[in-house]
């Protein structure tokens, strides 16, 4: 196995992290977050 090098640009790093909690079932909450919020912030 040979070593690998990769180039990382600071511009590629996320500028914010968001966390959320809920009393909803995990799969339902994940889908809601993905449908409602992911697209708003990922344009």
VOGU-3710 file (C-alpha; in Angstrom, 3 decimals, decimal comma):
1> xxxxxxxxxx> 0,000/0,000/0,000  1,501/3,322/-1,046  0,935/6,639/0,719  -1,688/9,003/-0,637  -1,604/12,742/-0,651  -4,548/15,024/-1,137  -4,874/18,735/-1,463  -7,443/20,473/0,749  -8,702/23,959/0,161  -10,045/25,975/3,126
11> xxxxxxxxxx> -12,763/27,175/0,756  -14,148/23,631/0,585  -14,736/23,392/4,325  -18,235/24,016/5,722  -18,813/27,479/7,106  -21,468/26,396/9,597  -22,741/23,350/11,411  -26,359/22,900/12,423  -27,691/20,453/14,945  -31,268/19,684/15,893
21> xxxxxxxxxx> -33,182/17,476/18,286  -36,735/16,217/18,270  -39,177/13,894/19,971  -40,143/12,513/16,562  -39,042/9,000/15,560  -35,485/9,142/14,185  -36,293/8,121/10,603  -39,188/10,584/10,357  -37,086/13,402/11,822  -34,171/12,662/9,484
31> xxxxxxxxxx> -36,480/12,749/6,461  -38,097/16,005/7,607  -34,720/17,646/8,114  -33,551/16,411/4,735  -36,714/17,542/2,922  -37,346/20,856/4,690  -33,951/22,217/5,699  -31,217/20,599/3,630  -32,392/22,180/0,388  -32,748/25,636/1,963
41> xxx> -29,089/25,691/3,017  -27,551/23,710/0,181  -28,280/25,968/-2,785
//
